[in-house]
Amino acid sequence: MSYYFNKIISTDFDSAIEKVTELLKSEGFGVLTEIDVKKTLKEKINVDFRKYKILGACNPPSAFKALSNEPYIGLMLPCNVVVQETNDGKIDISAVDPLASMQAVNNPQLEEVAKDIRLKLELVINSL
């Protein structure tokens, strides 16, 4: 089982960020964090890196269910969505597969939550 699913699209980087953020919102997610990896690597270790952002997406009802059934699941939240520029100038948008990440946790009650989140994230990626 792969730990992510993705789609490569032809658009500019900023438009891709806007589009995926809108699609996440339509599926009940908010973006809690946005990590600009390119900027951070330049500031911290003075290296140039491709455009790469990590969006920390959260679906509050699902997060509540997961936290209610597993007190340490916050270590695996929020769901990360990555927007990165490819070598040929296209944009690769990927999302973590929550079913794959939840396999590390031995709690069957989380499987339903993970399946629901996976479906929502797949809808976002497939809608791009």
C-alpha positions in Angstrom: 0.0 0.0 0.0 1.3 3.4 -0.9 1.4 6.1 1.8 0.1 8.8 -0.5 -1.9 9.5 -3.6 -1.2 12.3 -6.1 -2.0 14.1 -9.3 0.2 16.2 -11.6 -1.4 19.2 -13.2 -0.4 22.0 -15.5 -0.8 25.3 -13.8 1.2 27.8 -11.9 2.3 27.1 -8.3 0.2 29.8 -6.6 -2.9 28.9 -8.5 -2.4 25.3 -7.4 -2.2 26.3 -3.8 -5.4 28.3 -4.1 -7.3 25.5 -5.9 -6.3 22.8 -3.5 -7.2 25.0 -0.6 -10.6 25.7 -2.0 -11.2 22.0 -2.7 -10.1 21.0 0.8 -12.6 23.6 2.2 -15.4 22.1 0.0 -14.7 18.7 1.7 -14.8 20.2 5.2 -11.1 20.8 5.8 -9.3 23.9 6.9 -5.6 24.5 6.4 -4.1 25.0 9.8 -0.5 25.3 8.8 1.4 26.1 5.6 5.1 25.3 5.5 7.1 26.9 2.7 9.9 24.4 2.4 11.8 26.4 -0.3 11.8 29.5 1.9 12.7 27.7 5.1 15.7 25.8 3.5 17.0 29.0 2.0 16.7 30.9 5.4 18.0 28.1 7.6 20.8 26.4 5.6 21.1 28.6 2.5 20.2 26.1 -0.1 18.0 26.5 -3.1 15.1 24.1 -3.4 12.2 23.8 -5.8 8.8 25.3 -4.9 7.4 23.0 -2.2 4.7 23.7 0.4 3.2 21.4 3.0 -0.4 22.2 3.9 -1.6 20.9 7.2 -5.3 20.1 6.6 -7.8 19.3 9.3 -11.4 18.1 9.2 -12.6 19.0 12.7 -15.4 16.4 13.1 -13.1 13.6 12.0 -10.2 14.9 14.2 -12.6 14.9 17.1 -13.7 11.3 16.4 -10.0 10.2 16.1 -8.9 12.0 19.3 -11.9 10.6 21.2 -10.9 7.0 20.3 -7.1 7.4 20.5 -5.6 10.0 22.8 -2.1 10.1 21.1 -3.4 10.3 17.5 -2.7 14.0 17.6 0.9 12.9 16.8 -0.4 12.1 13.3 -2.6 15.1 12.8 -3.3 17.1 10.7 -3.4 15.4 7.3 -0.6 16.7 5.1 -1.1 17.8 1.5 2.0 18.7 -0.5 2.2 21.0 -3.4 5.5 20.9 -5.3 6.9 21.9 -8.6 8.3 19.2 -10.8 11.5 19.4 -12.9 9.5 20.1 -16.0 7.5 22.9 -14.4 4.3 21.1 -13.7 2.7 20.9 -10.2 2.5 17.7 -8.3 -0.2 17.7 -5.5 -0.2 14.8 -3.1 -2.0 13.8 0.1 -1.1 11.4 2.8 -3.2 8.2 2.8 -4.7 8.1 6.3 -5.4 4.4 6.0 -1.6 3.7 5.5 -0.6 6.0 8.4 -3.3 4.6 10.7 -1.9 1.0 10.2 0.8 1.9 12.7 -1.9 2.4 15.4 -3.6 -0.7 16.7 -7.1 0.7 17.1 -9.9 -0.7 14.9 -12.1 2.3 15.8 -9.8 4.6 13.8 -10.4 2.6 10.5 -13.8 4.2 9.9 -12.4 7.7 10.5 -9.4 7.0 8.2 -11.6 5.6 5.4 -13.8 8.7 5.6 -10.8 11.1 5.5 -9.2 9.1 2.7 -12.3 9.4 0.6 -12.4 13.1 1.1 -8.8 13.6 0.3 -9.1 11.4 -2.8 -12.0 13.6 -4.0 -9.8 16.7 -3.5 -6.9 15.2 -5.5 -9.1 13.7 -8.2 -11.0 17.1 -8.7 -7.8 18.9 -9.6 
